[in-house]
């Protein structure tokens, strides 16, 4: 059985190996440090031997004095006053949730004060403190002076104004020792405390790290915006690409989450006015939970057979429950639900990796890229989760992980679209070749049809000539002899029989001549490409007793159009139909050949019209009309048969004229 790696193409394997090794290398480099930083013990942090230039910003981690359910100020710790009794020591970064007090565990909500005494390095003259994402409100004093505040601390949810933020506070120590007093209240989040390290450094490094993080965040946000707009426009142009729509919406929600959450240090606040506290807290969470439904639909549109439908109900229900909780549940309950959904997201990631592995084994297009991005994102999520829990000492990699994840999704779509375009080009080429073959076949068929018609007309002419020169001449001779015998036998008993024979020969001779002229008018000049329409009008008028007029308006002295024979047959059929079915009194036939145009034949009668003929149950010449249409198609002519404006029927046939086309080219 082939291994999973063999299922990937060589290029995809290289990309996957490079990305995974890069992430693993970054993680491995963060699992340990050569020189462990100092930690606070019993509320005191000794930094006298700390070198910020060599070791970077100092993390004020370790045991802080912990005063539960009290919001104390620096005045409460004055040397000449009664010092408040400490509840204990709480390790930073950390939360008071689960802290044992009088044999019972504290829950996540409440308020507390923390105190830390610092022994600074010798040249600590001006410092910057970094406080990041402390839920949900805090106030910080340094040596008795207020230096930082976020939100408003309170003893209950109504008094507290929550605000999660990034604050860089500048302080000037008054000596080699410094005291920090921190009030924290949390009545909206699932757990209170200080989940992230408070860092301290001389001016410069912390600001540089913040600006660098913002620059990366805006770069990532710009890429997301471009990808979202591109794929939504792509879907607008082609509604048969639902994957492009789902990916575009997914990118928009990813953009909303990253720019308004702590992952980007709330980068959107640099350009947009601050949102109300509740909206600022729950808008990024809504965007985060909305990623699930659209990520599922994206995968489902690409691999409908491999992705199970039941997952859709789970991700949709997860988002719906969050929306309901926004209206009916307290904030800390919503925070607990978010923690549960984060656990579900990890399970979704494992599920998608398993299903994408199946897609790769089945050689689904783009599955290798998507699997690579999913693996990187899962590893990044694991790194950030362990770093947040302080199991490992690592930087957060969520944004670069998201970037790799989204880029692989975009590349997978691009690969599918490229494959589709290549298939479309291949099909278009095949279609063009088949169309060319079909056109050649049609042209050959039309040529054969014209050849058949020409042979038919030539055969008509030959039979007409043979009838005229053969049978008709013999019948004419027989008729003359019968007429002579009829005179000789006048007054005898055989005179009556001879007169009857003479009349029969006269009728037969006339019929033979009429048949000969119908096949091909013998009077026609063989140098002209078609028989005479004027002779046709006279013949029909003589045979039917119907007045038939003919007018000719042509710029050529003598018509040399090769389609005249076909037009003659169409006119012949039109005249026959009118005489037999339309109960006409007069038929007008008109032939026009204006300059720069084709040749036009019009046959107009004053009969009852086609609709009236059909109502009376009289045949309207269905077979004859089909023959006319077929003949017109052979010469690429336009045939129109319609009722006249008042009454009667109008037959119009417009055929191309090579002579007129030549004049147009000369002009």
Order of alpha helices (4+ residues) and beta strands (2+ residues): alpha-alpha-beta-alpha-beta-beta-beta-beta-beta-beta-beta-beta-beta-beta-beta-beta-beta-beta-alpha-alpha-alpha-alpha-alpha-alpha-alpha-alpha-alpha-alpha-beta-alpha-beta-beta-alpha-alpha-beta-beta-alpha
